[in-house]
């Protein structure tokens, strides 16, 4: 029976408790990262849909330009070259719209995969997101310092390293064993 082990078991117990806390912080950190990724993909969809709207506007402008070029040719003040140029620009704009529609669909599928939903799930995104009005920089900075998971995990790793060093040092202390027979 070991009566005294140089207090190593207390250091080991403390290290294991810190490792347990580190595991919990790691899980919470992963949840935070997943939420961050969801928000990022959501706003990617918003941005890509805005770009799609702009490209659709470009198509309507190109259609109007083609209509004007055809009318000018019919009236005799335009040339076939202007009509063909307008038609080419219209086709290029339509191709851009088709490509952008694919980008939007890919972004939506990526978000659905992250949410573990079927890819055929239909949804729309809001173009505007309300922002809290009562945000203050000092409060945000303090919240960042106190609830940053990565900083907390670094602190726990440092604590674990100190406890491991303590365990090694305590191995050098004498041990007292009791044997009976």
Steps between C-alpha positions, in 0.01 A plus 500: 500500500644838405473745787667794324570533128642851498148647449505381140141374507372852583687647204367220276146557625530875430641435151217259415241750624654771278503262203131432558432876500709534184286236330183688595644828373603326178142381446360848566762647268389262223138605551605866473695429181202318349272793581756736347514287185120501475491881521781530248326273250169680554654835414680344205159403364371855560800648317473255209126569464571872490750438223237291319251787524759736351567259215128468431480880483787491250299254288199733500726790396650287224153403379405867487824581316424225246146632453635853440767374257237305301271801490784725383586249224137490389488880488823508303720678750665185641700215357482122515831511684341686794218245515743208497716667766196559723385139448849371591503709819152373587609138456809560714286655774258206488792257530625696803155469658497123445848467654400715797183295556723193527724681752195593710373141492844370600511744792154389613597133480814571706288663770252213497784250535633690799151493654466129413185564294412334169646687199157539341368709792374833369559821693554870447729739683419846629696777330516711814600392847413716800804613696488559873507871565637489854846367415792664671863430427614465865226245570585305185870502588433381853268228370768393256760476776278304737324263263757431229523120484843495341648714775338283766630187331851651490475575873393143570788361293740719695353376828529139382864556407572644848329202664696256283821675605387472860440127452851454366649697790305297751642180353832616649356514852536192716224246535409312813356152462358270764516128462358248737502129493 
